[in-house]
Amino acid sequence: MKDYSATLAWLYEQLPMYQRQGGAAYRPGLEAMFALMDYLGQPQKDFPSIHIAGTNGKGSTSHMMASVLQEAGYRVGLYTSPHLLDFRERIKLNGQMMPKAAVVAFVQQHQAFFEANKCSFFEMTVAMAFAYFAAQKVDIAVIEVGLGGRLDATNIIHPLLSVITNIGLDHTEFLGTTLAEIAAEKAGIIKTEVPVVVGKKQKETTPVFTAMAIQKKAPLYFAETQGDIFESDLKGNYQIENIRTVAKAVEVLDLPKISKNILQNGLRHVVANTGLLGRWQQVSTHPRVVLDVVHNKEGFEWVIQQLKTENYASLHLVMGFVAGRDIRALFELLPVEAQYYLSTPKLPRAYPLKALKIHLDKVPHTLNYFESLNAAYEKANAKATPDDLILICGSNFTVAELLAFFQGVEE
């Protein structure tokens, strides 16, 4: 395995990857991960960490938290998923992606073990992050859960603090079909006597978190009790809840180097400090073009509220989805007066165009279908006036594909 591109090709082709393949690649359980950590010498024990789960907002919250810690002068590791443009977005040190040479070296060194033990893509990338953070002697690492919590590969750490942003009906085929069932899976990251911050009080989920916190003797805090108001460079009204969650988490951590001024500076410089992409990210003006990785019902409810605060003449939505979404339910939320340009991202798990046409038959929206997301965007851009808004959303992979198109890059 000689170079970075060949290394990535091996990772993607040889190891199951939930984000690309869907349920066939989902492997719950921690036995393989514990064996992998034993093999690597328990790198996850070499640094303190903050563990962040939730249905929506956990990526933004993780980046905000890392930014605040960086502003305080800490050497900060950040593990998130999925990536948009470069695999190395998943593993960062003070906002800088893990070097390509380090990715190649790690895979080359441990490839035989990965193959012999049939490690999943996610197990391998989590292990890579933990080994990298340990080798780089980070002061603290912010670790985002991949899927769920209880059985997620990241759930082998014993953090300083656990954070659960909110609970929604997502990944119901794996996590449960009710908010309470999903909350129980997310609550699996709560550790004995480790404080936990919950971003949102919800009637169905609060009793679940309360019971688990009592069982684990873990101090439980709700972010809604955080009264101070802070601003962030991450745009979108839906970030208010994430900002409040980070502020409460900082309050509970009570680290001596983080003052309110440091907290505010960290929240204002999230993009510069961490390189976060795809959260109400404006990439063009006249017409204004915004990308957002929103992909589920709760997320779209937030986006609809955001659109009510925006000024534009007409709205154009360029959208692509992955399989498993209740597309008709999403369109019940979306404005009928907008123009829609629908296609499908380039991955096996994508929602096929033919199925989109069938499932969206007879909805009252004005729908246009295209063989590629690039073609869908180009048509929207051609029809839009300088005062219009083009919103690109529906999936991380839709945003990734068009962000790459705008920037002229390929992974």
N, C-alpha and C positions, 0 to 999 in steps of 0.2 A: 504494500500500500504506500505509494510514493508521494502523493500530494493531497491537499485538502479536498479537492473536488472528488477524487477517488475515494477518500475516506467517507465523505458524506454519501456517495453513491452506495458504498457498502452498508452503511448504517440504514439507509432508507430501504434498500432492496433485501437485505438479509434479516433484519429484525422487525418484528411486528410493531406497528406504530398506530395507536388509536386514532390520532387526528386525521390520518390519511385513510385508514381502512375501516374504522368504525368498530363495531362490537367484536368482530373476529380477532382483533388485536388486544382486546381488553383482558388483562390478567390480574384480578384482584388478589390480595394476599401479600404478606410481608416475608414469608419464609425465604424466597429467593433473594430478597433485598438484604436480609440479615446475613445470608451466606456470602453475598457479594461484599458487604462491609467487613466481614471477618477476613475475607481474602485480601482486601485492601488495607487492613490494619486499623479499622474503625476511625476513618478520618472525620466522621460527623461528630466525634467527641472532642475534636481539637479546637473547636470555636463555639462561642455562644451564638444563639440564633433566635429569630422571631418567626413563628409559623403562622401563615395566613391562608385561611380557607374562605369559602363562600360561593354563592351562585353567580352573582354579578359584583363587579368592582374589586375583586381580589387582586387583579393585575395592577390597576391604578393605585390601589392602596399599598401594594408592595413597593411600587416605584416611589410613591410619596414618602413612605417610611424610610427607604434607602436614601432618598434625597436629604431628608432631615438629618439622618445620622451622618451623612457626608458633610453637611454644613457644620456639624458639631466637631468635625475633624477626625472622625473615626475612619478606619480602613474597612470598607463595607463590601461584602459579597452579596450578590443579588441573583437568585435563581427564579426564573419565571418560565411559563410556557403558554401557548406555542409561540414560535417566532414568526415574524412577518417577512423579512428580507434575507436574513442571514441566521443560520443555525446558532451562531455564537451570541445572538441577542439573549439567549436563555441563560448564559453564564457570564456575569459581569463583575468586575472589580472596580469600585469607585467610578462606575459608569462606562468603563472601557471593556469591550468584549474580550473574552478569552482569546489569546493569540491562536491563529490557525495552526502554527507549528505545535502548540501544546495539545490541541485537539487530536492532531495526527499522531503525536507521540503517545498519548494516552490510549488511543484505540489500538495502535500497533503493539503496545506493551501488553495489553490485556485481551487481545482479540481471541486467543485460544480459549481463555476462560469463558468469555461471552458465548462463544460458539458451543463449547462443551456443556454449558449450563442453560443454553437457550434463553439468555437474558432478553427481556423486552427492550424496545427502544427507550422507553421512559426510565426503566431501571438503570440502564446504562448511562443515560444523560444525567440523572440525579447523582449517580456515583461519580461521574466525571466532575460535576460541580463540587461535590463535597471534597473530593481529592484535591481539586484545584484550590478551593478556599483554605484547606488545611496547609497545603504547600506554600501558599501565599501569606499565611499567618494573618488572616483577616481578624479585625477586632470583633466583628459581629457580622452575621449573615442574615439576610431576609429571604425566607424560603416560601415560595408560593406553592400551595397544593395543586396537583394536576387535576385529579378527578375525585370528588367526594372528600375523603379525609381519613376515615378509620382504616381503610385498606390501601390507601395511596402509598406509593413508594417513598414519598418524603416523610412518612409518619414513623420514621425510626429515630428522629431527633428528640432530644429532651430540651425544649426551648426555654428561654427566659420568660416568654409571653406567647400565648396563643391568641389569634384574632380570627373571628368569624364575621364576615361583612354582612351577609343577609342570606335568606333562603328563598329560592324560587323553584318552580317545577321544570327542572332541566335535567337531562340524562336520567330520565325516569326509568329507562330500561335496566339501569344498573343500581340506582340509588333509592328507588322507592317511588310510589305514585302519589304520596301525600306530602305536604310540607313537613309534618311531624316525622315521617320516615326518613326524609332527606336530611332533616336537622339531626337526626340520630347518627347518620353517617358522618356529617360534618363535625358533630360533637366528639367524634372519635379522636380528634387531635387534642382534646383537653387532657392534660397530664396531671398526675398527683401533685397537689400543692403549687401548681404553676398558674399564675393569674391568667384569666381569659377575658378578652374584651369582645362583646357582641355589638355589631354595628347598628342593628335595628331590632326593636321590640316588635314581635309579631305574635298574635294570639295563639297560633298553632304551635309556634316553635319555642317560645320563652319557657314553658314548663319543661321542655326537653332539655334545654341548656341548664336550667336551674337544677334539675334532678341530677344531671351528670356532674355539675360543679359540686354539688353536695356529696355525691358518691366519691369524687376524687379529692375532696377537701381543697378545691381550687377556688380562690377568690374570683367572684364573677362581677363584671362591670358592664353596663350598657352605655354605648357612646352617646345616646340621646340625653344623658345627664351632663354632657360636656357643654358648658354655656358660652365659652368664648367663640368669637367669630374670626375665622382666618380666610385668606384668599389664596388661590392657586393659579398657576399658569395653565393648568389643565382646564380647558373650557368645557362648558356644558353644565347645566344646573344640576344634573345627576351626580356631579362630583361633590356636591355639598355634603352628602351623606358620607362619602369616603374621607373627606377632609375632617369631618367630625370624628370619625373612627380613628384616624391617625392621631388627632389631638388627644383623644382619650387614651390611646395606647401609649403615647409619650408621657402623659400624666401618670399612668400606672407604672411604667418603667422607672420613672423618676431618676433618670441618669443625670449626674451633676453637670455635664457639659451642655445640656440642652435647655436653654432659656426660652421664654416665649418669643423672643426676637429670633433666635436660631430656628425655632419651629416655623415661624412665619417665612423666614428666608428660604428654608428648605422647601416649603410648600409652593413658593413662588418660582422656584428654579428647578422643577422636576424634570422638564425636558432637557435642559442644559446639563443637569447633573447625571441623569440616567439614560438619556436617549430614547425615552418612551415614544412609541409611534401608535397611530391609529385610534386615538381617543379625541373625538371631535376635532380632528386635525385638518386645518385649512391648507390646501395645497395650491390654490389658484384664486384669482379675483376676476370679476367681470367676464363671465359669471363666477360667482363664488362656488368653489368646489370643496366639499368637506368629506372626509372619510371617518367612519366610526365602525368598530368591530362588533357593535350590537348584533345579537343573533337569537335572542329568545324573547318570550312574551314580556317578561318583566323589564328587560332592557328596552324593548320597543315602547313600552308605556312611558319610560323616562324620556326617550327621544321625542315622542309626540308632545310631551310637555315642553321640551326644549324648543321644538319648532314653533310653538305658540309665542315664544319670546323673540324669535328671529324676524328680521325685516327682509322681505324679498317679494318680487312680483309674482313669479310662478315657481312651483317646486317640481323638481325632476329627481326621481329615485332610481339609481342604478343598483340592481340587487342580484345576488346569487346566494344559494343556500346549500347546506349539506343535508344528507338524508336523515330522516327521523324528526324533522320539524313539522309541526302542524301548520302548514302554510296558510290554509284558509283562516285559521284563528288569528294569525298575524295580520292578515289583510283586513280582518274585521276592525283592527285598531287603526289602520293606515288611512289617510285622507283620500276620499274619492276624487277630489278635484285635481290631485297631482297627476303627473305623467310618469309611467313606469317603464323601465327598460330592463328586461329580465334575461339572464343567461345563467351559466353554471360554471363554477370554478374548475380548474383543471386538476382533479384528483379523483381517485376511485370512489370516495365516499360522497361525492357531490350529488345534489338533487337533480336528476336528469331533466333536461328541457322538455322532453315528451311528457313526463309525469307532471311537471309544472303546468303545462297547458291543460291537462286533464283536470287537475285538482283546482285550478283557478277558473275553470269554465263557468261562466255566468256571474262572476263577481262584477260589481258595477264599476270597477276601476278601469282606466284606460291603459291596457297592457300591450307592450311591444316586446317581441322575442328575438333574440340574436344568438348566433352560433358561438360567439365569444364575448367575454366581458369587455375586451378592448373595443369591439364593434358596438356594443351597447353604450359604452361611455362616449364614443365618438359621435354616435347619433344624438345622444342627450346634449352634448356640447354644441353640436350643430344647430339644434332646435332652440337652445336656451338663449335668452336675451342677456345683455350685460347685467341687468338687475335681478336675474333669477338665481336660485340656489340649486345646485346639484349635490345630492347626498348619496354617497356610495356606502352600502351597508349590507347586512344579511349574514355575514360570516367572516371570521378571521381570514379565511382564504380568499374571499372576494376582495377584501381590503389589501391583502398581501399582493395579489396578482396585479391589481391596478396601481398600487404604490410602486411596484417594480416597473410597470409601464411608464408611469410619470417620471421616474428617476432613471429609466433606461438601464436598469441593472438586472442581472440574473444571478441566482444562487449557484 
